[in-house]
Amino acid sequence: MQPRGVLHHPLAARRVTVVGTRQVGGGLLRVTLRGPELDGFSALGPTDHIKLFLPDPATGVLHAPWITDDGGLQRPDHGVSISRDYTPLNHVPATANGEASIDIDCVLHKNPGPATRWAAQAAPGQEVVVVGPRGSVLAPTATPHVVLIADETALPAVSRWLELLDPETRITAILQGEDESVEDYLTPNQHARAAIEWLYREDGPGQVYEAVRSLTLDDSTYVWAAGEATELIPVRRHLRRELGFELDQMSVQGYWKRGVVNLDHHAPIDESDPE
Ligand SMILES: Cc1cc2nc3c(=O)[nH]c(=O)nc-3n(C[C@H](O)[C@H](O)[C@H](O)COP(=O)(O)OP(=O)(O)OC[C@H]3O[C@@H](n4cnc5c(N)ncnc54)[C@H](O)[C@@H]3O)c2cc1C
């Protein structure tokens, strides 16, 4: 399988302003961010992500990071600097009539940390800082079959996959949410683009693994999975150990982990088989 193309972007820390919020289905809240510093923003891959830097919840002060002369990211050495990862959507470049904007769709989960609490109260005029994406890993081309496995946190990325994959690529998706309302996140066109199996957490644990095991996957299939890290370990082991998937044929990413604050998604999800 051809490796996915990679584009690198100069790292930037962009101060942006909230211009609106709205519910987008499945318990996700869309926050629209706009500002002149979004000029030059680029997110061309389905799994591109930004780090959203938020005000200190105790003081409301935004301790913004900056980019150093050698292109690295520097957090201030005073004050609380909080950041979490999100998937940028709907990038609208600046025009003569308006500034550039992006959306982020935030899961308002039941164990909210600072990012979820911030999103729930976000209101026009508030400022945050968007860092990245550092690069774009492009959708695989000339791939007959792509399987997407995701929970709510990865639905924004799923919407990007559905938009960016070649029209000839057959897409199978295993998508998990709390209950049936999660299905409302995707538009009718997005529903029609893939063969989707919806799973509801209220029906019990282990469903994602069982759903993946029931798929027919061969060496022409690319698999992308993202969601709760522990739940994806058996999925990854199935792909690697039982089906013999190579690393360039799959990407399995923990987007969050039960009981862990601000999961580092670069850390291997399966310590017995670090990449
Ligand atoms: C590359 C990448 C892209 C992502 N894109 C998105 C996106 O577009 N939209 C989005 O909503 N999220 C996205 N996430 C996930 C998001 O970054 C995490 O859910 C993050 O932990 C939320 O921050 P928090 O401050 O609410 O919680 P934290 O302070 O990080 O954690 C507090 C507690 O909440 C729990 N927790 C975290 N997330 C969830 C959840 N979804 N459900 C239940 N419990 C949870 C943690 O286990 C912890 O116990 C992405 C993550 C990555 C790595």
The ligand as a MOL file (V3000), in Angstrom:
LIG
                    3D

  0  0  0     0  0            999 V3000
M  V30 BEGIN CTAB
M  V30 COUNTS 53 58 0 0 0
M  V30 BEGIN ATOM
M  V30 1 C -5.7710 14.3120 17.4240 0
M  V30 2 C -6.9860 14.5410 18.2960 0
M  V30 3 C -8.1080 15.1610 17.7830 0
M  V30 4 C -9.2370 15.3500 18.5920 0
M  V30 5 N -10.3330 15.9690 18.0580 0
M  V30 6 C -11.4190 16.1770 18.8460 0
M  V30 7 C -12.5670 16.8590 18.3250 0
M  V30 8 O -12.5910 17.3190 17.1810 0
M  V30 9 N -13.6360 17.0090 19.1620 0
M  V30 10 C -13.6280 16.5400 20.4580 0
M  V30 11 O -14.6240 16.7100 21.1700 0
M  V30 12 N -12.5570 15.9040 20.9630 0
M  V30 13 C -11.4570 15.7260 20.1960 0
M  V30 14 N -10.3720 15.0950 20.7190 0
M  V30 15 C -10.4490 14.5820 22.0940 0
M  V30 16 C -10.2300 15.6560 23.1550 0
M  V30 17 O -8.9530 16.2630 22.9620 0
M  V30 18 C -10.2890 14.9820 24.5450 0
M  V30 19 O -11.5550 14.4280 24.7630 0
M  V30 20 C -9.9060 15.9220 25.6780 0
M  V30 21 O -9.4680 15.1260 26.7550 0
M  V30 22 C -11.0490 16.8050 26.1650 0
M  V30 23 O -10.5280 17.6700 27.1460 0
M  V30 24 P -11.2340 17.9500 28.5480 0
M  V30 25 O -10.5470 19.1640 29.0690 0
M  V30 26 O -12.7080 17.9490 28.4140 0
M  V30 27 O -10.8790 16.6730 29.4180 0
M  V30 28 P -9.5000 16.2770 30.1660 0
M  V30 29 O -9.1200 17.3260 31.1470 0
M  V30 30 O -8.4820 15.9100 29.1380 0
M  V30 31 O -9.9560 14.9700 30.9420 0
M  V30 32 C -10.8420 15.0360 32.0690 0
M  V30 33 C -11.5510 13.7000 32.2110 0
M  V30 34 O -12.4470 13.5580 31.1160 0
M  V30 35 C -12.2810 12.2890 30.5050 0
M  V30 36 N -12.6240 12.4530 29.0840 0
M  V30 37 C -11.9360 13.1040 28.1240 0
M  V30 38 N -12.5990 13.0560 26.9610 0
M  V30 39 C -13.7330 12.3490 27.1860 0
M  V30 40 C -14.8300 11.9510 26.3690 0
M  V30 41 N -14.9130 12.2770 25.0720 0
M  V30 42 N -15.8220 11.2290 26.9360 0
M  V30 43 C -15.7830 10.8910 28.2550 0
M  V30 44 N -14.7630 11.2510 29.0800 0
M  V30 45 C -13.7530 11.9690 28.5430 0
M  V30 46 C -10.8290 11.9200 30.7690 0
M  V30 47 O -10.6540 10.5190 30.7610 0
M  V30 48 C -10.6030 12.5010 32.1560 0
M  V30 49 O -11.0120 11.5860 33.1440 0
M  V30 50 C -9.2320 14.9090 19.9360 0
M  V30 51 C -8.0850 14.3020 20.4540 0
M  V30 52 C -6.9800 14.1130 19.6500 0
M  V30 53 C -5.7560 13.4450 20.2280 0
M  V30 END ATOM
M  V30 BEGIN BOND
M  V30 1 1 1 2
M  V30 2 1 2 3
M  V30 3 2 2 52
M  V30 4 2 3 4
M  V30 5 1 4 5
M  V30 6 1 4 50
M  V30 7 2 5 6
M  V30 8 1 6 7
M  V30 9 1 6 13
M  V30 10 2 7 8
M  V30 11 1 7 9
M  V30 12 1 9 10
M  V30 13 2 10 11
M  V30 14 1 10 12
M  V30 15 2 12 13
M  V30 16 1 13 14
M  V30 17 1 14 15
M  V30 18 1 14 50
M  V30 19 1 15 16
M  V30 20 1 16 17
M  V30 21 1 16 18
M  V30 22 1 18 19
M  V30 23 1 18 20
M  V30 24 1 20 21
M  V30 25 1 20 22
M  V30 26 1 22 23
M  V30 27 1 23 24
M  V30 28 2 24 25
M  V30 29 1 24 26
M  V30 30 1 24 27
M  V30 31 1 27 28
M  V30 32 2 28 29
M  V30 33 1 28 30
M  V30 34 1 28 31
M  V30 35 1 31 32
M  V30 36 1 32 33
M  V30 37 1 33 34
M  V30 38 1 33 48
M  V30 39 1 34 35
M  V30 40 1 35 36
M  V30 41 1 35 46
M  V30 42 1 36 37
M  V30 43 1 36 45
M  V30 44 2 37 38
M  V30 45 1 38 39
M  V30 46 1 39 40
M  V30 47 2 39 45
M  V30 48 1 40 41
M  V30 49 2 40 42
M  V30 50 1 42 43
M  V30 51 2 43 44
M  V30 52 1 44 45
M  V30 53 1 46 47
M  V30 54 1 46 48
M  V30 55 1 48 49
M  V30 56 2 50 51
M  V30 57 1 51 52
M  V30 58 1 52 53
M  V30 END BOND
M  V30 END CTAB
M  END
